[in-house]
């Protein structure tokens, strides 16, 4: 079996690093502070994360961050026009007086 060239192994490790992001890298990717991600993780909010390796570093999958961003867009009425309150069908008020 031929030995893998240093160039191939470095591109493989870059690919691995691109797939998994540290808290700092994920914060940069999302345009947030690392502190915000730590607070969200503590509150079980924000994008999904996990611990990796013997030291238990908090990591994020890039694909999970992208999916989380898409979910945020779909939940926002400004980017998802189907959720716009201006498109809601007005509801009739019920009378306040109960039938006797």
Biopython code that builds the backbone (N, CA, C, O; Angstrom):
import numpy as np
from Bio.PDB.StructureBuilder import StructureBuilder

atoms = [
    (1, "UNK", "N", (0.855, -1.175, 0.000)),
    (1, "UNK", "CA", (0.000, 0.000, 0.000)),
    (1, "UNK", "C", (0.899, 1.234, 0.000)),
    (1, "UNK", "O", (1.766, 1.340, 0.867)),
    (2, "UNK", "N", (0.730, 2.170, -0.933)),
    (2, "UNK", "CA", (1.605, 3.328, -0.993)),
    (2, "UNK", "C", (1.333, 4.286, 0.170)),
    (2, "UNK", "O", (0.200, 4.434, 0.629)),
    (3, "UNK", "N", (2.404, 4.925, 0.625)),
    (3, "UNK", "CA", (2.274, 5.890, 1.712)),
    (3, "UNK", "C", (1.535, 7.123, 1.207)),
    (3, "UNK", "O", (1.670, 7.513, 0.047)),
    (4, "UNK", "N", (0.760, 7.723, 2.089)),
    (4, "UNK", "CA", (-0.007, 8.915, 1.718)),
    (4, "UNK", "C", (0.942, 10.114, 1.711)),
    (4, "UNK", "O", (1.757, 10.274, 2.619)),
    (5, "UNK", "N", (0.833, 10.940, 0.696)),
    (5, "UNK", "CA", (1.708, 12.107, 0.610)),
    (5, "UNK", "C", (1.345, 13.109, 1.690)),
    (5, "UNK", "O", (0.191, 13.163, 2.117)),
    (6, "UNK", "N", (2.330, 13.924, 2.150)),
    (6, "UNK", "CA", (2.015, 14.944, 3.167)),
    (6, "UNK", "C", (0.933, 15.904, 2.706)),
    (6, "UNK", "O", (0.132, 16.378, 3.512)),
    (7, "UNK", "N", (0.907, 16.193, 1.413)),
    (7, "UNK", "CA", (-0.110, 17.101, 0.892)),
    (7, "UNK", "C", (-1.505, 16.502, 1.046)),
    (7, "UNK", "O", (-2.442, 17.207, 1.421)),
    (8, "UNK", "N", (-1.650, 15.203, 0.759)),
    (8, "UNK", "CA", (-2.955, 14.547, 0.877)),
    (8, "UNK", "C", (-3.407, 14.500, 2.325)),
    (8, "UNK", "O", (-4.579, 14.732, 2.618)),
    (9, "UNK", "N", (-2.479, 14.198, 3.242)),
    (9, "UNK", "CA", (-2.876, 14.118, 4.648)),
    (9, "UNK", "C", (-3.229, 15.494, 5.198)),
    (9, "UNK", "O", (-4.130, 15.611, 6.030)),
    (10, "UNK", "N", (-2.527, 16.550, 4.744)),
    (10, "UNK", "CA", (-2.860, 17.889, 5.238)),
    (10, "UNK", "C", (-4.206, 18.345, 4.678)),
    (10, "UNK", "O", (-4.952, 19.035, 5.374)),
    (11, "UNK", "N", (-4.536, 17.978, 3.438)),
    (11, "UNK", "CA", (-5.841, 18.368, 2.897)),
    (11, "UNK", "C", (-6.949, 17.584, 3.590)),
    (11, "UNK", "O", (-8.050, 18.102, 3.782)),
    (12, "UNK", "N", (-6.665, 16.330, 3.968)),
    (12, "UNK", "CA", (-7.664, 15.549, 4.703)),
    (12, "UNK", "C", (-7.902, 16.161, 6.076)),
    (12, "UNK", "O", (-9.043, 16.229, 6.534)),
    (13, "UNK", "N", (-6.832, 16.609, 6.741)),
    (13, "UNK", "CA", (-7.018, 17.198, 8.060)),
    (13, "UNK", "C", (-7.704, 18.560, 7.947)),
    (13, "UNK", "O", (-8.461, 18.935, 8.843)),
    (14, "UNK", "N", (-7.455, 19.313, 6.862)),
    (14, "UNK", "CA", (-8.179, 20.566, 6.647)),
    (14, "UNK", "C", (-9.660, 20.279, 6.455)),
    (14, "UNK", "O", (-10.514, 21.005, 6.964)),
    (15, "UNK", "N", (-9.963, 19.198, 5.706)),
    (15, "UNK", "CA", (-11.363, 18.827, 5.504)),
    (15, "UNK", "C", (-12.034, 18.461, 6.807)),
    (15, "UNK", "O", (-13.191, 18.811, 7.039)),
    (16, "UNK", "N", (-11.301, 17.748, 7.669)),
    (16, "UNK", "CA", (-11.840, 17.381, 8.972)),
    (16, "UNK", "C", (-12.054, 18.625, 9.814)),
    (16, "UNK", "O", (-13.080, 18.762, 10.481)),
    (17, "UNK", "N", (-11.080, 19.539, 9.783)),
    (17, "UNK", "CA", (-11.219, 20.785, 10.541)),
    (17, "UNK", "C", (-12.378, 21.616, 10.000)),
    (17, "UNK", "O", (-13.044, 22.316, 10.763)),
    (18, "UNK", "N", (-12.622, 21.550, 8.711)),
    (18, "UNK", "CA", (-13.722, 22.320, 8.135)),
    (18, "UNK", "C", (-15.073, 21.725, 8.534)),
    (18, "UNK", "O", (-16.056, 22.455, 8.659)),
    (19, "UNK", "N", (-15.128, 20.417, 8.732)),
    (19, "UNK", "CA", (-16.383, 19.761, 9.091)),
    (19, "UNK", "C", (-16.732, 19.972, 10.561)),
    (19, "UNK", "O", (-17.909, 20.056, 10.911)),
    (20, "UNK", "N", (-15.718, 20.059, 11.423)),
    (20, "UNK", "CA", (-15.917, 20.233, 12.858)),
    (20, "UNK", "C", (-15.288, 21.546, 13.287)),
    (20, "UNK", "O", (-14.122, 21.808, 12.993)),
    (21, "UNK", "N", (-16.058, 22.372, 13.982)),
    (21, "UNK", "CA", (-15.578, 23.686, 14.397)),
    (21, "UNK", "C", (-15.515, 23.780, 15.913)),
    (21, "UNK", "O", (-16.386, 23.266, 16.613)),
    (22, "UNK", "N", (-14.472, 24.444, 16.415)),
    (22, "UNK", "CA", (-14.383, 24.745, 17.840)),
    (22, "UNK", "C", (-15.393, 25.837, 18.167)),
    (22, "UNK", "O", (-16.022, 26.401, 17.272)),
    (23, "UNK", "N", (-15.542, 26.129, 19.445)),
    (23, "UNK", "CA", (-16.465, 27.184, 19.852)),
    (23, "UNK", "C", (-16.070, 28.511, 19.196)),
    (23, "UNK", "O", (-16.923, 29.234, 18.681)),
    (24, "UNK", "N", (-14.779, 28.821, 19.220)),
    (24, "UNK", "CA", (-14.314, 30.082, 18.616)),
    (24, "UNK", "C", (-14.604, 30.115, 17.125)),
    (24, "UNK", "O", (-15.099, 31.118, 16.610)),
    (25, "UNK", "N", (-14.297, 29.013, 16.418)),
    (25, "UNK", "CA", (-14.539, 28.967, 14.975)),
    (25, "UNK", "C", (-16.032, 29.029, 14.657)),
    (25, "UNK", "O", (-16.440, 29.694, 13.705)),
    (26, "UNK", "N", (-16.845, 28.336, 15.456)),
    (26, "UNK", "CA", (-18.296, 28.367, 15.244)),
    (26, "UNK", "C", (-18.840, 29.771, 15.493)),
    (26, "UNK", "O", (-19.713, 30.246, 14.766)),
    (27, "UNK", "N", (-18.316, 30.429, 16.529)),
    (27, "UNK", "CA", (-18.754, 31.799, 16.820)),
    (27, "UNK", "C", (-18.389, 32.729, 15.671)),
    (27, "UNK", "O", (-19.193, 33.571, 15.271)),
    (28, "UNK", "N", (-17.180, 32.580, 15.141)),
    (28, "UNK", "CA", (-16.773, 33.387, 13.984)),
    (28, "UNK", "C", (-17.681, 33.106, 12.792)),
    (28, "UNK", "O", (-18.103, 34.028, 12.095)),
    (29, "UNK", "N", (-17.979, 31.834, 12.562)),
    (29, "UNK", "CA", (-18.825, 31.413, 11.439)),
    (29, "UNK", "C", (-20.215, 32.037, 11.539)),
    (29, "UNK", "O", (-20.795, 32.450, 10.535)),
    (30, "UNK", "N", (-20.744, 32.100, 12.771)),
    (30, "UNK", "CA", (-22.096, 32.624, 12.990)),
    (30, "UNK", "C", (-22.117, 34.134, 13.221)),
    (30, "UNK", "O", (-23.187, 34.744, 13.234)),
    (31, "UNK", "N", (-20.949, 34.736, 13.402)),
    (31, "UNK", "CA", (-20.900, 36.167, 13.684)),
    (31, "UNK", "C", (-21.318, 36.498, 15.105)),
    (31, "UNK", "O", (-21.890, 37.558, 15.361)),
    (32, "UNK", "N", (-21.035, 35.593, 16.024)),
    (32, "UNK", "CA", (-21.381, 35.761, 17.435)),
    (32, "UNK", "C", (-20.117, 35.726, 18.283)),
    (32, "UNK", "O", (-19.029, 35.462, 17.770)),
    (33, "UNK", "N", (-20.255, 35.987, 19.559)),
    (33, "UNK", "CA", (-19.112, 35.837, 20.451)),
    (33, "UNK", "C", (-19.095, 34.403, 20.989)),
    (33, "UNK", "O", (-20.148, 33.777, 21.111)),
    (34, "UNK", "N", (-17.910, 33.881, 21.309)),
    (34, "UNK", "CA", (-17.843, 32.549, 21.927)),
    (34, "UNK", "C", (-18.654, 32.493, 23.221)),
    (34, "UNK", "O", (-19.248, 31.464, 23.542)),
    (35, "UNK", "N", (-18.677, 33.600, 23.961)),
    (35, "UNK", "CA", (-19.446, 33.637, 25.210)),
    (35, "UNK", "C", (-20.929, 33.357, 24.952)),
    (35, "UNK", "O", (-21.570, 32.636, 25.716)),
    (36, "UNK", "N", (-21.468, 33.927, 23.876)),
    (36, "UNK", "CA", (-22.876, 33.690, 23.538)),
    (36, "UNK", "C", (-23.125, 32.205, 23.307)),
    (36, "UNK", "O", (-24.124, 31.668, 23.785)),
    (37, "UNK", "N", (-22.233, 31.533, 22.585)),
    (37, "UNK", "CA", (-22.407, 30.096, 22.350)),
    (37, "UNK", "C", (-22.316, 29.308, 23.652)),
    (37, "UNK", "O", (-23.067, 28.351, 23.842)),
    (38, "UNK", "N", (-21.409, 29.691, 24.555)),
    (38, "UNK", "CA", (-21.315, 29.003, 25.851)),
    (38, "UNK", "C", (-22.591, 29.186, 26.661)),
    (38, "UNK", "O", (-23.073, 28.241, 27.286)),
    (39, "UNK", "N", (-23.143, 30.404, 26.655)),
    (39, "UNK", "CA", (-24.388, 30.668, 27.396)),
    (39, "UNK", "C", (-25.529, 29.864, 26.790)),
    (39, "UNK", "O", (-26.301, 29.232, 27.512)),
    (40, "UNK", "N", (-25.637, 29.887, 25.462)),
    (40, "UNK", "CA", (-26.699, 29.114, 24.804)),
    (40, "UNK", "C", (-26.556, 27.633, 25.108)),
    (40, "UNK", "O", (-27.553, 26.957, 25.362)),
    (41, "UNK", "N", (-25.337, 27.119, 25.086)),
    (41, "UNK", "CA", (-25.122, 25.688, 25.378)),
    (41, "UNK", "C", (-25.571, 25.378, 26.805)),
    (41, "UNK", "O", (-26.228, 24.366, 27.047)),
    (42, "UNK", "N", (-25.218, 26.245, 27.740)),
    (42, "UNK", "CA", (-25.618, 26.053, 29.141)),
    (42, "UNK", "C", (-27.143, 26.044, 29.279)),
    (42, "UNK", "O", (-27.693, 25.279, 30.071)),
    (43, "UNK", "N", (-27.816, 26.889, 28.511)),
    (43, "UNK", "CA", (-29.282, 26.989, 28.555)),
    (43, "UNK", "C", (-29.968, 25.986, 27.629)),
    (43, "UNK", "O", (-31.195, 25.950, 27.545)),
    (44, "UNK", "N", (-29.173, 25.176, 26.938)),
    (44, "UNK", "CA", (-29.678, 24.202, 25.952)),
    (44, "UNK", "C", (-30.443, 24.905, 24.833)),
    (44, "UNK", "O", (-31.512, 24.461, 24.413)),
    (45, "UNK", "N", (-29.866, 26.019, 24.358)),
    (45, "UNK", "CA", (-30.421, 26.778, 23.247)),
    (45, "UNK", "C", (-29.375, 26.801, 22.142)),
    (45, "UNK", "O", (-28.280, 26.261, 22.297)),
    (46, "UNK", "N", (-29.718, 27.419, 21.048)),
    (46, "UNK", "CA", (-28.750, 27.615, 19.978)),
    (46, "UNK", "C", (-28.473, 26.357, 19.182)),
    (46, "UNK", "O", (-29.197, 25.368, 19.293)),
    (47, "UNK", "N", (-27.423, 26.399, 18.379)),
    (47, "UNK", "CA", (-27.110, 25.271, 17.505)),
    (47, "UNK", "C", (-26.619, 24.061, 18.305)),
    (47, "UNK", "O", (-26.042, 24.220, 19.381)),
    (48, "UNK", "N", (-26.847, 22.858, 17.785)),
    (48, "UNK", "CA", (-26.409, 21.653, 18.499)),
    (48, "UNK", "C", (-24.888, 21.562, 18.545)),
    (48, "UNK", "O", (-24.197, 21.883, 17.579)),
    (49, "UNK", "N", (-24.387, 21.115, 19.699)),
    (49, "UNK", "CA", (-22.951, 20.938, 19.891)),
    (49, "UNK", "C", (-22.724, 19.611, 20.608)),
    (49, "UNK", "O", (-23.674, 18.965, 21.052)),
    (50, "UNK", "N", (-21.480, 19.216, 20.715)),
    (50, "UNK", "CA", (-21.144, 17.969, 21.391)),
    (50, "UNK", "C", (-19.714, 18.061, 21.890)),
    (50, "UNK", "O", (-18.969, 18.963, 21.509)),
    (51, "UNK", "N", (-19.338, 17.127, 22.739)),
    (51, "UNK", "CA", (-17.968, 17.057, 23.245)),
    (51, "UNK", "C", (-17.206, 16.006, 22.453)),
    (51, "UNK", "O", (-17.724, 14.927, 22.167)),
    (52, "UNK", "N", (-15.964, 16.339, 22.101)),
    (52, "UNK", "CA", (-15.164, 15.441, 21.278)),
    (52, "UNK", "C", (-13.796, 15.224, 21.926)),
    (52, "UNK", "O", (-13.180, 16.151, 22.452)),
    (53, "UNK", "N", (-13.351, 13.996, 21.872)),
    (53, "UNK", "CA", (-11.993, 13.676, 22.298)),
    (53, "UNK", "C", (-11.849, 13.482, 23.793)),
    (53, "UNK", "O", (-12.785, 13.706, 24.561)),
    (54, "UNK", "N", (-10.646, 13.058, 24.196)),
    (54, "UNK", "CA", (-10.414, 12.762, 25.612)),
    (54, "UNK", "C", (-10.501, 13.996, 26.513)),
    (54, "UNK", "O", (-10.806, 13.878, 27.700)),
    (55, "UNK", "N", (-10.234, 15.176, 25.954)),
    (55, "UNK", "CA", (-10.323, 16.402, 26.748)),
    (55, "UNK", "C", (-11.729, 16.980, 26.755)),
    (55, "UNK", "O", (-12.007, 17.933, 27.484)),
    (56, "UNK", "N", (-12.610, 16.414, 25.953)),
    (56, "UNK", "CA", (-14.011, 16.845, 25.942)),
    (56, "UNK", "C", (-14.223, 18.243, 25.411)),
    (56, "UNK", "O", (-15.008, 19.011, 25.966)),
    (57, "UNK", "N", (-13.520, 18.580, 24.328)),
    (57, "UNK", "CA", (-13.686, 19.911, 23.733)),
    (57, "UNK", "C", (-15.069, 20.049, 23.117)),
    (57, "UNK", "O", (-15.554, 19.126, 22.462)),
    (58, "UNK", "N", (-15.696, 21.177, 23.319)),
    (58, "UNK", "CA", (-17.007, 21.442, 22.729)),
    (58, "UNK", "C", (-16.789, 21.726, 21.247)),
    (58, "UNK", "O", (-15.966, 22.564, 20.878)),
    (59, "UNK", "N", (-17.534, 21.021, 20.409)),
    (59, "UNK", "CA", (-17.394, 21.147, 18.966)),
    (59, "UNK", "C", (-18.764, 21.314, 18.321)),
    (59, "UNK", "O", (-19.798, 20.983, 18.902)),
    (60, "UNK", "N", (-18.732, 21.833, 17.116)),
    (60, "UNK", "CA", (-19.935, 22.026, 16.310)),
    (60, "UNK", "C", (-19.676, 21.451, 14.928)),
    (60, "UNK", "O", (-18.586, 21.615, 14.382)),
    (61, "UNK", "N", (-20.666, 20.779, 14.361)),
    (61, "UNK", "CA", (-20.587, 20.340, 12.971)),
    (61, "UNK", "C", (-21.010, 21.514, 12.095)),
    (61, "UNK", "O", (-22.025, 22.159, 12.361)),
    (62, "UNK", "N", (-20.230, 21.788, 11.050)),
    (62, "UNK", "CA", (-20.578, 22.884, 10.148)),
    (62, "UNK", "C", (-21.966, 22.644, 9.538)),
    (62, "UNK", "O", (-22.755, 23.580, 9.409)),
    (63, "UNK", "N", (-22.263, 21.399, 9.165)),
    (63, "UNK", "CA", (-23.578, 21.114, 8.556)),
    (63, "UNK", "C", (-24.707, 21.360, 9.558)),
    (63, "UNK", "O", (-25.801, 21.757, 9.157)),
    (64, "UNK", "N", (-24.465, 21.133, 10.849)),
    (64, "UNK", "CA", (-25.483, 21.411, 11.869)),
    (64, "UNK", "C", (-25.693, 22.911, 12.037)),
    (64, "UNK", "O", (-26.815, 23.369, 12.250)),
    (65, "UNK", "N", (-24.604, 23.671, 11.939)),
    (65, "UNK", "CA", (-24.736, 25.130, 12.015)),
    (65, "UNK", "C", (-25.552, 25.649, 10.838)),
    (65, "UNK", "O", (-26.415, 26.511, 11.004)),
    (66, "UNK", "N", (-25.274, 25.118, 9.647)),
    (66, "UNK", "CA", (-26.030, 25.541, 8.462)),
    (66, "UNK", "C", (-27.508, 25.185, 8.598)),
    (66, "UNK", "O", (-28.375, 25.983, 8.241)),
    (67, "UNK", "N", (-27.797, 23.987, 9.115)),
    (67, "UNK", "CA", (-29.195, 23.568, 9.309)),
    (67, "UNK", "C", (-29.874, 24.447, 10.357)),
    (67, "UNK", "O", (-31.041, 24.808, 10.205)),
    (68, "UNK", "N", (-29.147, 24.788, 11.416)),
    (68, "UNK", "CA", (-29.700, 25.648, 12.465)),
    (68, "UNK", "C", (-30.008, 27.035, 11.907)),
    (68, "UNK", "O", (-31.044, 27.620, 12.226)),
    (69, "UNK", "N", (-29.109, 27.561, 11.072)),
    (69, "UNK", "CA", (-29.336, 28.870, 10.449)),
    (69, "UNK", "C", (-30.591, 28.814, 9.578)),
    (69, "UNK", "O", (-31.413, 29.729, 9.625)),
    (70, "UNK", "N", (-30.750, 27.751, 8.782)),
    (70, "UNK", "CA", (-31.944, 27.616, 7.935)),
    (70, "UNK", "C", (-33.203, 27.565, 8.793)),
    (70, "UNK", "O", (-34.214, 28.175, 8.445)),
    (71, "UNK", "N", (-33.152, 26.848, 9.906)),
    (71, "UNK", "CA", (-34.318, 26.762, 10.795)),
    (71, "UNK", "C", (-34.655, 28.132, 11.381)),
    (71, "UNK", "O", (-35.829, 28.468, 11.536)),
    (72, "UNK", "N", (-33.628, 28.925, 11.709)),
    (72, "UNK", "CA", (-33.866, 30.276, 12.227)),
    (72, "UNK", "C", (-34.534, 31.138, 11.170)),
    (72, "UNK", "O", (-35.442, 31.912, 11.473)),
    (73, "UNK", "N", (-34.084, 31.002, 9.931)),
    (73, "UNK", "CA", (-34.685, 31.775, 8.834)),
    (73, "UNK", "C", (-36.142, 31.401, 8.632)),
    (73, "UNK", "O", (-36.984, 32.274, 8.421)),
    (74, "UNK", "N", (-36.450, 30.106, 8.695)),
    (74, "UNK", "CA", (-37.824, 29.650, 8.487)),
    (74, "UNK", "C", (-38.744, 30.070, 9.624)),
    (74, "UNK", "O", (-39.948, 30.228, 9.422)),
    (75, "UNK", "N", (-38.185, 30.252, 10.824)),
    (75, "UNK", "CA", (-38.999, 30.625, 11.981)),
    (75, "UNK", "C", (-39.196, 32.130, 12.092)),
    (75, "UNK", "O", (-39.937, 32.589, 12.962)),
    (76, "UNK", "N", (-38.553, 32.900, 11.234)),
    (76, "UNK", "CA", (-38.629, 34.358, 11.301)),
    (76, "UNK", "C", (-39.600, 34.872, 10.237)),
    (76, "UNK", "O", (-39.442, 34.574, 9.052)),
    (77, "UNK", "N", (-40.592, 35.632, 10.655)),
    (77, "UNK", "CA", (-41.616, 36.105, 9.722)),
    (77, "UNK", "C", (-41.066, 37.099, 8.708)),
    (77, "UNK", "O", (-41.680, 37.314, 7.663)),
    (78, "UNK", "N", (-39.915, 37.711, 8.997)),
    (78, "UNK", "CA", (-39.351, 38.659, 8.038)),
    (78, "UNK", "C", (-38.708, 37.951, 6.853)),
    (78, "UNK", "O", (-38.677, 38.496, 5.750)),
    (79, "UNK", "N", (-38.189, 36.726, 7.073)),
    (79, "UNK", "CA", (-37.587, 36.005, 5.956)),
    (79, "UNK", "C", (-38.510, 34.902, 5.428)),
    (79, "UNK", "O", (-38.292, 34.395, 4.328)),
    (80, "UNK", "N", (-39.523, 34.531, 6.187)),
    (80, "UNK", "CA", (-40.488, 33.525, 5.753)),
    (80, "UNK", "C", (-41.839, 34.221, 5.672)),
    (80, "UNK", "O", (-42.545, 34.346, 6.673)),
    (81, "UNK", "N", (-42.186, 34.664, 4.489)),
    (81, "UNK", "CA", (-43.401, 35.472, 4.335)),
    (81, "UNK", "C", (-44.682, 34.720, 4.693)),
    (81, "UNK", "O", (-45.706, 35.343, 4.973)),
    (82, "UNK", "N", (-44.635, 33.387, 4.687)),
    (82, "UNK", "CA", (-45.848, 32.653, 5.063)),
    (82, "UNK", "C", (-46.169, 32.832, 6.550)),
    (82, "UNK", "O", (-47.298, 32.569, 6.965)),
    (83, "UNK", "N", (-45.210, 33.271, 7.353)),
    (83, "UNK", "CA", (-45.448, 33.509, 8.775)),
    (83, "UNK", "C", (-45.784, 34.967, 9.080)),
    (83, "UNK", "O", (-45.989, 35.326, 10.240)),
    (84, "UNK", "N", (-45.841, 35.792, 8.066)),
    (84, "UNK", "CA", (-46.083, 37.218, 8.283)),
    (84, "UNK", "C", (-47.439, 37.439, 8.930)),
    (84, "UNK", "O", (-48.445, 36.910, 8.458)),
    (85, "UNK", "N", (-47.475, 38.213, 10.003)),
    (85, "UNK", "CA", (-48.771, 38.494, 10.637)),
    (85, "UNK", "C", (-49.694, 39.298, 9.729)),
    (85, "UNK", "O", (-50.906, 39.326, 9.943)),
    (86, "UNK", "N", (-49.132, 39.944, 8.729)),
    (86, "UNK", "CA", (-49.961, 40.714, 7.796)),
    (86, "UNK", "C", (-50.759, 39.804, 6.871)),
    (86, "UNK", "O", (-51.748, 40.240, 6.281)),
    (87, "UNK", "N", (-50.347, 38.556, 6.736)),
    (87, "UNK", "CA", (-51.070, 37.610, 5.883)),
    (87, "UNK", "C", (-52.097, 36.795, 6.662)),
    (87, "UNK", "O", (-52.845, 36.015, 6.073)),
    (88, "UNK", "N", (-52.138, 36.967, 7.960)),
    (88, "UNK", "CA", (-53.065, 36.193, 8.786)),
    (88, "UNK", "C", (-54.498, 36.610, 8.490)),
    (88, "UNK", "O", (-54.778, 37.792, 8.288)),
    (89, "UNK", "N", (-55.387, 35.656, 8.465)),
    (89, "UNK", "CA", (-56.808, 35.926, 8.251)),
    (89, "UNK", "C", (-57.383, 36.453, 9.560)),
    (89, "UNK", "O", (-57.245, 35.818, 10.606)),
    (90, "UNK", "N", (-58.031, 37.619, 9.500)),
    (90, "UNK", "CA", (-58.597, 38.176, 10.738)),
    (90, "UNK", "C", (-59.641, 37.234, 11.320)),
    (90, "UNK", "O", (-60.450, 36.656, 10.595)),
    (91, "UNK", "N", (-59.610, 37.092, 12.627)),
    (91, "UNK", "CA", (-60.583, 36.246, 13.310)),
    (91, "UNK", "C", (-61.646, 37.129, 13.930)),
    (91, "UNK", "O", (-61.364, 38.225, 14.415)),
    (92, "UNK", "N", (-62.875, 36.633, 13.906)),
    (92, "UNK", "CA", (-63.963, 37.394, 14.508)),
    (92, "UNK", "C", (-63.930, 37.187, 16.011)),
    (92, "UNK", "O", (-63.624, 36.106, 16.515)),
    (93, "UNK", "N", (-64.253, 38.247, 16.691)),
    (93, "UNK", "CA", (-64.303, 38.166, 18.145)),
    (93, "UNK", "C", (-65.567, 37.455, 18.576)),
    (93, "UNK", "O", (-66.631, 37.617, 17.980)),
    (94, "UNK", "N", (-65.430, 36.679, 19.604)),
    (94, "UNK", "CA", (-66.630, 36.061, 20.162)),
    (94, "UNK", "C", (-67.249, 37.046, 21.152)),
    (94, "UNK", "O", (-66.557, 37.896, 21.713)),
    (95, "UNK", "N", (-68.549, 36.921, 21.356)),
    (95, "UNK", "CA", (-69.198, 37.834, 22.295)),
    (95, "UNK", "C", (-68.725, 37.522, 23.692)),
    (95, "UNK", "O", (-68.424, 36.376, 24.027)),
    (96, "UNK", "N", (-68.664, 38.549, 24.492)),
    (96, "UNK", "CA", (-68.191, 38.366, 25.874)),
    (96, "UNK", "C", (-69.301, 37.929, 26.802)),
    (96, "UNK", "O", (-69.046, 37.451, 27.908)),
    (97, "UNK", "N", (-70.517, 38.091, 26.359)),
    (97, "UNK", "CA", (-71.648, 37.746, 27.212)),
    (97, "UNK", "C", (-71.997, 36.278, 26.992)),
    (97, "UNK", "O", (-72.324, 35.883, 25.873)),
    (98, "UNK", "N", (-71.931, 35.472, 28.037)),
    (98, "UNK", "CA", (-72.320, 34.055, 27.877)),
    (98, "UNK", "C", (-73.817, 33.931, 27.656)),
    (98, "UNK", "O", (-74.610, 34.726, 28.160)),
    (99, "UNK", "N", (-74.180, 32.913, 26.888)),
    (99, "UNK", "CA", (-75.604, 32.668, 26.658)),
    (99, "UNK", "C", (-76.258, 32.217, 27.957)),
    (99, "UNK", "O", (-75.711, 31.385, 28.682)),
    (100, "UNK", "N", (-77.434, 32.773, 28.245)),
    (100, "UNK", "CA", (-78.126, 32.440, 29.481)),
    (100, "UNK", "C", (-79.064, 31.303, 29.303)),
    (100, "UNK", "O", (-79.729, 30.897, 30.256)),
]
sb = StructureBuilder()
sb.init_structure("model")
sb.init_model(0)
sb.init_chain("A")
sb.init_seg("    ")
for serial, (resi, resn, name, xyz) in enumerate(atoms, 1):
    if name == "N":
        sb.init_residue(resn, " ", resi, " ")
    sb.init_atom(name, np.array(xyz, "f"), 0.0, 1.0, " ", f" {name:<3s}", serial, name[0])
structure = sb.get_structure()
